[in-house]
Amino acid sequence: MAQGARPSIPLQPLSTPFPVPAPFPPGFALRPALKPLPDGHVVHYRPLNEPLFALGDGDKHRVSPNDIAQGQVGDCYFISAVTAIALHRSEILREMITPGKQGVLKVRFYQWTPQGLEPYWVPIDRKVPIDTKTGKPAYAYAGGEEELWPMLIEKAWAAKAGSYSAVEGGNGGDAMEQISGVPSRDYNPKQVTIEQMAALAEQGAAMTAATRRAWKIEIPRLNLRFGPGTDPLFASGKLVSNHEYYVLDVDPAKGTIRLGNPWGWGKEVTLTFEEFRRAFTRLSVNELQP
């Protein structure tokens, strides 16, 4: 492949983005409705005296992929999308947040209109959801230095949906295009080669991947166990089912792919490419450039 050329994937995507009429959201609450937590944990909005961005030890940028981790909201697809973008184009995330008047911040997202992906801004304040039992952020949190941007971007994502509960479950590709303003594509991993994925990674594409639902049925009296949940990748806990990861590295020479778990930086797993194809049902790709 010529230097600088975009990788060619002659595949039929699972879904093709296309402009559709969609009204701009009429307005948002500065604080979206909170998601209740179990076991006596109570969540309230509280101010944190932390900077929006911080340069941690070893970080090259004020926004780094090790800054964000998933909390107690089922938005692994969104946290993986944010981390995947931070790996390649951290400035996209830094430029999302604009300070406004009277402590109000504006967070930029994109949505489809008849003219294509167009920006709009979600207003929020600086207060973040805190678990009053632990005194720590209840949902997304900063994985390294104390900084607010991970909590605030997730808060804005919830605000435009109406609540934190409303953003549970989703598609990493959809989140990446709403963050970057560049269309995403979804592919069936069984129809992608490791060389194609490596070429995309080399070109700086952000990628997330979703695991299958690992159900299983056991009939002890017949000594029967069947279903995806019996796969050692899920049965051993190496992979989480119905979960979205982000792609860290693709190595065609070794035939491996390295994935990150949004539960926290450093929670990585390395799979053979055949294991990846077996365990994952969707690969979402965003090239982060028009």
Beta strands, then each sheet from edge to edge (+ up, - down):
strand 1: 43-46
strand 2: 68-69
strand 3: 97-99
strand 4: 105-113
strand 5: 116-124
strand 6: 128-131
strand 7: 136-137
strand 8: 141-142
strand 9: 185-187
strand 10: 206-211
strand 11: 217-219
strand 12: 224-226
strand 13: 244-251
strand 14: 256-260
strand 15: 268-272
strand 16: 280-286
sheet 1: 1+ 6- 7+
sheet 2: 2+ 8-
sheet 3: 3+ 4- 5+
sheet 4: 9+ 16- 10+ 13- 14+ 15-
sheet 5: 11+ 12-
end
